[in-house]
Structures are given as C-alpha cells and as structure tokens.
C-alpha cells in the first residue's frame, strides 16, 4: 500500500480560506485594532509631551513679561528721568521771568 503524502501548506490554506473565513476576518480585525491602539497611544503621549513643553514656554514668557513690565515702570519713573536730565545733560528748569517767547 502506498502512503499518501499531504502538503501542510495546502491544508492550512484550505482551512483558512475555505473553512475558516470568519476566523481569518476576526484575526485581521483584532490585529488592525491592536495596531490602531498602539498608534493612538503614541500620538496621545506625543501630544502630552508637546503640551508640557508649551506650558513651560508659557511660564517662561509670563516671567519675562512681568520683568519687562517692572523694567518699563522703573525706566519711566519721572524722578529718574529728571535726575538723568539734570546730572548728565546739565539741564535745568527755566525761570518763568527769563522765558522769552518769540513770534
């Protein structure tokens, strides 16, 4: 008696495509779902990291803004400007009696 030799690849192919279409479809759906979960998780973590970087940048800009406001107040102080005008530029107040207006 001659032994019949079976081809394993053809048996698996027949089982998957002729008898197990639903199982194959479910396997593909599960694999697709798993890949999408990985992709969404990656993008979510990336966006969280970007948000943290933006919050740190916002805090730095807020600090710089507060420092600029303080610097503006200091530089626009009238007594400071008056002191610079008198000491460095040798300016002085004009006496109203010495004020000459020419037309």
CNS distance restraints for C-alpha pairs under 8 A (distance, minus, plus):
assign (resid   6 and name CA) (resid  11 and name CA) 7.79 0.50 0.50
assign (resid   7 and name CA) (resid  11 and name CA) 6.42 0.50 0.50
assign (resid   8 and name CA) (resid  12 and name CA) 6.25 0.50 0.50
assign (resid   9 and name CA) (resid  13 and name CA) 6.07 0.50 0.50
assign (resid  10 and name CA) (resid  14 and name CA) 5.99 0.50 0.50
assign (resid  11 and name CA) (resid  15 and name CA) 6.11 0.50 0.50
assign (resid  12 and name CA) (resid  16 and name CA) 6.11 0.50 0.50
assign (resid  13 and name CA) (resid  17 and name CA) 6.00 0.50 0.50
assign (resid  13 and name CA) (resid  18 and name CA) 7.94 0.50 0.50
assign (resid  14 and name CA) (resid  18 and name CA) 5.37 0.50 0.50
assign (resid  14 and name CA) (resid  19 and name CA) 6.95 0.50 0.50
assign (resid  15 and name CA) (resid  19 and name CA) 5.01 0.50 0.50
assign (resid  15 and name CA) (resid  20 and name CA) 5.83 0.50 0.50
assign (resid  16 and name CA) (resid  20 and name CA) 4.61 0.50 0.50
assign (resid  16 and name CA) (resid  21 and name CA) 6.13 0.50 0.50
assign (resid  16 and name CA) (resid  23 and name CA) 7.82 0.50 0.50
assign (resid  16 and name CA) (resid  24 and name CA) 6.49 0.50 0.50
assign (resid  17 and name CA) (resid  21 and name CA) 5.53 0.50 0.50
assign (resid  17 and name CA) (resid  24 and name CA) 7.80 0.50 0.50
assign (resid  20 and name CA) (resid  24 and name CA) 6.16 0.50 0.50
assign (resid  21 and name CA) (resid  25 and name CA) 6.10 0.50 0.50
assign (resid  22 and name CA) (resid  26 and name CA) 6.12 0.50 0.50
assign (resid  23 and name CA) (resid  27 and name CA) 6.08 0.50 0.50
assign (resid  24 and name CA) (resid  28 and name CA) 6.25 0.50 0.50
assign (resid  25 and name CA) (resid  29 and name CA) 6.19 0.50 0.50
assign (resid  26 and name CA) (resid  30 and name CA) 6.09 0.50 0.50
assign (resid  27 and name CA) (resid  31 and name CA) 6.19 0.50 0.50
assign (resid  28 and name CA) (resid  32 and name CA) 6.06 0.50 0.50
assign (resid  29 and name CA) (resid  33 and name CA) 6.00 0.50 0.50
assign (resid  30 and name CA) (resid  34 and name CA) 6.12 0.50 0.50
assign (resid  31 and name CA) (resid  35 and name CA) 6.25 0.50 0.50
assign (resid  32 and name CA) (resid  36 and name CA) 6.21 0.50 0.50
assign (resid  33 and name CA) (resid  37 and name CA) 6.19 0.50 0.50
assign (resid  34 and name CA) (resid  38 and name CA) 6.34 0.50 0.50
assign (resid  35 and name CA) (resid  39 and name CA) 6.20 0.50 0.50
assign (resid  36 and name CA) (resid  40 and name CA) 6.06 0.50 0.50
assign (resid  37 and name CA) (resid  41 and name CA) 6.07 0.50 0.50
assign (resid  38 and name CA) (resid  42 and name CA) 6.18 0.50 0.50
assign (resid  39 and name CA) (resid  43 and name CA) 6.28 0.50 0.50
assign (resid  40 and name CA) (resid  44 and name CA) 6.02 0.50 0.50
assign (resid  41 and name CA) (resid  45 and name CA) 6.20 0.50 0.50
assign (resid  42 and name CA) (resid  46 and name CA) 6.15 0.50 0.50
assign (resid  43 and name CA) (resid  47 and name CA) 6.10 0.50 0.50
assign (resid  44 and name CA) (resid  48 and name CA) 6.20 0.50 0.50
assign (resid  45 and name CA) (resid  49 and name CA) 6.24 0.50 0.50
assign (resid  46 and name CA) (resid  50 and name CA) 6.26 0.50 0.50
assign (resid  47 and name CA) (resid  51 and name CA) 6.07 0.50 0.50
assign (resid  48 and name CA) (resid  52 and name CA) 6.27 0.50 0.50
assign (resid  49 and name CA) (resid  53 and name CA) 6.31 0.50 0.50
assign (resid  50 and name CA) (resid  54 and name CA) 6.21 0.50 0.50
assign (resid  51 and name CA) (resid  55 and name CA) 6.16 0.50 0.50
assign (resid  52 and name CA) (resid  56 and name CA) 6.27 0.50 0.50
assign (resid  53 and name CA) (resid  57 and name CA) 6.21 0.50 0.50
assign (resid  54 and name CA) (resid  58 and name CA) 6.03 0.50 0.50
assign (resid  55 and name CA) (resid  59 and name CA) 6.21 0.50 0.50
assign (resid  56 and name CA) (resid  60 and name CA) 6.29 0.50 0.50
assign (resid  57 and name CA) (resid  61 and name CA) 6.15 0.50 0.50
assign (resid  58 and name CA) (resid  62 and name CA) 6.06 0.50 0.50
assign (resid  59 and name CA) (resid  63 and name CA) 6.22 0.50 0.50
assign (resid  60 and name CA) (resid  64 and name CA) 6.22 0.50 0.50
assign (resid  61 and name CA) (resid  65 and name CA) 5.99 0.50 0.50
assign (resid  62 and name CA) (resid  66 and name CA) 6.22 0.50 0.50
assign (resid  63 and name CA) (resid  67 and name CA) 6.26 0.50 0.50
assign (resid  64 and name CA) (resid  68 and name CA) 6.15 0.50 0.50
assign (resid  65 and name CA) (resid  69 and name CA) 6.23 0.50 0.50
assign (resid  66 and name CA) (resid  70 and name CA) 6.30 0.50 0.50
assign (resid  67 and name CA) (resid  71 and name CA) 6.10 0.50 0.50
assign (resid  68 and name CA) (resid  72 and name CA) 6.01 0.50 0.50
assign (resid  69 and name CA) (resid  73 and name CA) 6.27 0.50 0.50
assign (resid  70 and name CA) (resid  74 and name CA) 6.22 0.50 0.50
assign (resid  71 and name CA) (resid  75 and name CA) 6.02 0.50 0.50
assign (resid  72 and name CA) (resid  76 and name CA) 5.96 0.50 0.50
assign (resid  73 and name CA) (resid  77 and name CA) 6.21 0.50 0.50
assign (resid  75 and name CA) (resid  80 and name CA) 7.32 0.50 0.50
assign (resid  75 and name CA) (resid  81 and name CA) 7.80 0.50 0.50
assign (resid  76 and name CA) (resid  80 and name CA) 7.62 0.50 0.50
assign (resid  76 and name CA) (resid  81 and name CA) 7.20 0.50 0.50
assign (resid  77 and name CA) (resid  81 and name CA) 6.50 0.50 0.50
assign (resid  78 and name CA) (resid  82 and name CA) 6.02 0.50 0.50
assign (resid  79 and name CA) (resid  83 and name CA) 6.02 0.50 0.50
assign (resid  80 and name CA) (resid  84 and name CA) 6.27 0.50 0.50
assign (resid  81 and name CA) (resid  85 and name CA) 6.18 0.50 0.50
assign (resid  82 and name CA) (resid  86 and name CA) 6.19 0.50 0.50
assign (resid  83 and name CA) (resid  87 and name CA) 5.91 0.50 0.50
assign (resid  84 and name CA) (resid  88 and name CA) 5.38 0.50 0.50
assign (resid  84 and name CA) (resid  89 and name CA) 6.87 0.50 0.50
assign (resid  85 and name CA) (resid  89 and name CA) 5.01 0.50 0.50
assign (resid  85 and name CA) (resid  90 and name CA) 6.41 0.50 0.50
assign (resid  85 and name CA) (resid  91 and name CA) 5.51 0.50 0.50
assign (resid  85 and name CA) (resid  92 and name CA) 7.80 0.50 0.50
assign (resid  86 and name CA) (resid  90 and name CA) 4.87 0.50 0.50
assign (resid  86 and name CA) (resid  91 and name CA) 4.77 0.50 0.50
assign (resid  86 and name CA) (resid  92 and name CA) 6.03 0.50 0.50
assign (resid  87 and name CA) (resid  91 and name CA) 7.60 0.50 0.50
assign (resid  94 and name CA) (resid  98 and name CA) 7.07 0.50 0.50
assign (resid  94 and name CA) (resid  99 and name CA) 6.78 0.50 0.50
assign (resid  95 and name CA) (resid  99 and name CA) 6.45 0.50 0.50
